[in-house]
Amino acid sequence: MISDKNGRVSTVSEGKKRMVKELALMMQRNRTVLLASSKGLPGMQFHEIKKKLRGVAELKVAKKSTVSKAIEATEKGALQNLKNYLQADYVLLFSDIEPFELSGMLMDFQSSRRAKMGDIAPEDIEVEPGPTELVAGPAISELSDVGLKVKVTNGKLEIIKGATVAKKGEPIKANVASVLGKLNISPMKVGFIPIAAYDAKDDRVYAEIVIDKVGTLEGVKEMIRKALGFAISVKYPTEKTIKYFIAKAGREEKIMKDIITAKEGV
């Protein structure tokens, strides 16, 4: 039996005590304690991901109050911050690999599904211009209602001007979900979505740990392109820029020869 701050007495079951102790020990023994959302994840996919993580991470599901007590029992200062991210429909993952690597693995295990009314858009959902398999008819007004401009090409609808049909973090409307389904666009991610993680090595809780590998790679490529342009503009010699400088010198030499030849021929 325990008493709360108001002096009320409650009974804690032996099962809950064992779970609190087990979770606390796992939090102390593992480098990473990662909190991930499992909202909307079907049971079959839950077990499939669990199987893929075998030998890498151990999964536990427990009530918020149980996890909070386990965190408190560890007496780790920074770990206490993880309580701020506890929410409905979540799992705990325990691992010895670092948090961002584990987060990246979870993102790799995700799959896509169609949007339903009320789903929260994970990112801005954009519909690009292009042909569709939709025939002319009621679909014209349905696509127009979500901001798309269309025309009929060979009996099929073609989107001539796209639009952002849902903003990140906002609920998806019924008409938007219907249009996305008809266009075979599946914007929703199904899997364990990383929320926050504690790293025992750094003694720190990290939020915003979702790893967008494709976006990050494109960002790096863009930075490389900009860096190359800048290096050329300031005439900085490197293995990448020297080829450009040599080619430019060759072009300038040819221009000078043509000028000299033209003058001599006068």
N, C-alpha and C positions, 0 to 999 in steps of 0.2 A: 504494500500500500504506500502511496505517496500523497503529499499535500501540495496544493497549488499556492500561489501567493495570497489568496484570500482565505486560506485555511481549510478549503474543501478537500475532502479525502476521496481518492479514487483508487481503483484496483488495476494494476498493470498485469496482464496475463503473462504466464511464463513464456509462452510462444513469442510475445512481443519483446520480452527481455532478451531472449536468445537472439532474435533478429537484430536488435540494437547492438548487442555485443559482437555479433558476426560482422555486421556492416562496419562497425568502428574498427575492428581488427583489419578488415580489408582496406579501409581508408589509410591505416597506418602502414600497411605492408606494401602497398602499390605506389608507384610514382604518380600515376594519373588517375583521377576520379572525374569522369566525364558525365555530365548530365545531358540527356538527349530527349527530344520530344518523340513520342510514338503515336501522336494523334492521327487517327484515320488509317493506321497501318493494319491491314488484315492479318489474322492470326497465322496464316500460312506463310506470308512474307516475313513476319516477325521471327518465326522459327528458322526460316531459310537464312536470314541475316545472322542469326545467332549461330547457326552451323558454320557460316563462312568465317566468323570471328573466333572459332574454337582454336585455342592455343595462342591467341593474340590478346583477347579481352574476355572477361567474365561479366555476364549480365545479371543484374538484380532488379527486381521490382518490389517496391515497398511503399507504404503510406507515407505521406509528407511528414506526419508527426514522428514516425519511426526514424526516418532519415535525419530529421532535425536533431533528435535525441542522440543518434549515432555520431553526428558531426560534433555536437557538444561534448560527447564522451571522449573524443580524441584529444580535446584541449589544444588543438592546433589553431593558432590565431587566425591566419589567413584563410584556412579552410572554412571558418565560420561564415565567410562572405558567400559561400556557395548556397547557403540557405535563402539568399535573396532571389535566387533563380528557380526555386522549386515551384512547380505548377502542375496542373492536371495532365494526365497522360504522358508520363515520362519514364525513362529507364535510367539506371546507373550502370556505367561501364567502368570496370577496374582493369588497369593494364600497367605494364612496365615500360611501354613505349611512350614517347612524349605526346602531349595533347594534340598538337596540330597534325602530327602524322596520323593519329587515330581518327581525328576529325576528317581528314582527307580520305581515309579508307571508308568511313561511313558514307561520304558523298558518292564514292565510286559504287557503292552497293544500292544506291537509290534507283528507282524506276519512275517512269512518268505515267500519269493518268489524266483523264479528262476532268475538266472543271465542273463543279456543281454549284448551284446557287448558294451563296453564303460562304463559299470557300474564301480564304484570305489570299489575295494575290501575292506570291513569293517575290515577284519582281514586276516591273512594268510589263504588261502583256501587249505586245504590238503585233498587228496583222499587216504583213507586207503586201505590196501590189503584186499581181500575177494572176494567171488563169486558175479557175476552179472547176470542179466536176459538177457544180450545181446548175440545174437547168433554170431557165427563166421562168418566173412565176412569183409566188409569195416570198421566195428567198430574197428578191430584190429589195422589198421594203424591210425585211429583217436585217439585212446587211447595212442598209442605209440608216436604220434606227440606232446602230452602234457607231455611226460616224464614218462608215466606209462608202466610197464612191465606186459605183460599178457600171459596167456596160455589157451588152450581150454580144458575144463573139461566137459565131457558128452554133448558136443555140445554147451555149453555156455562158455562165456569168464570169466576167473577168473583173478583178479589182483593179481599178486604175489609180486609186489613191488610198493608201493605207491609213491606219490610225492606231493610237494607243487606246485600247478598249477597256483596260483596267489598270489602275495605279497600284504600285507596291504598297502593301499593308492595308488595302481597302477590300471590303467584301465584293465578291463577283456577283453581278446582277443576273437575274434569270435569263434575260434576253441575250446577254453577253455569253453566258455559259452555253446557251443553245447554238449561237453562231459559231463559237469555237468548236463545238462538237461536230457541226456540219462541215466545218473546214478541216476536220481531223487534226486539230491543234490540241495537244495535251500539255498544258503548262504546269500542272501540279506535280510535285515531287512526292513519292511515296518511299518511306524508309525512316531511319533514325536521323532526325535533324539535330545536329549539335547545338546546344544552348550555351553552356559554359563548362569550364573544366578547371580543376585544381591541379597544379604541378608541384609535387613535393620537392623537386630539385630546386625550383625557384621560390618555393613557398609563396605561391601567388595564384589567384583565381583569374582566369582569362575569359572574357565574354567576346561575342562576335567572332567565333572561331570557325565559322563556315568557310570552307576552302573552295573557292571557285577556280579550279585549275585551268579551265578554258579561258576565262576572263583574265586571269593572271598572266597566262602565256601571251595572250594578245596584247596586254599592257606592256609586257617586257619587249615584245617585238616593236611596238610603237615607240618605246623609249630608245631602242637601238636605232630605229630610223631617224629619230630626231637628233640623237647624239652624232650620227654620221654626218647629217646635214650641218650641224654646228661645227664639227671638226673641220669640214671642208671650208666653211665660211671664214674660219679664223686661220686657215692654212696650217692646220696641225698635222704633222706627218705621222702616219701609222701604217700598218700593213694594209688596212682597208682603204685609206685615203690616198696612198701613194700612187695607186693605179689610176685614180681619177686625175691626179696632178700630172702624171706622165702623159695620159691621153689628151688633157687640155693643152699641155706644152706642145704636143705633136700637132694639134689643130692650129695653134697659134703660129707654129713654125711654117705650116703650109700657107697660112694667110699672109705671113711676111714674105715668103718666097713669091707668091702671086703678085704682091704689091711691087716688089723689087723688079720682077720680070716685066710687069706692065710699064714701069717707069723707064726701064732700059730700052723698051721697044718704042718709046715715044720719040 
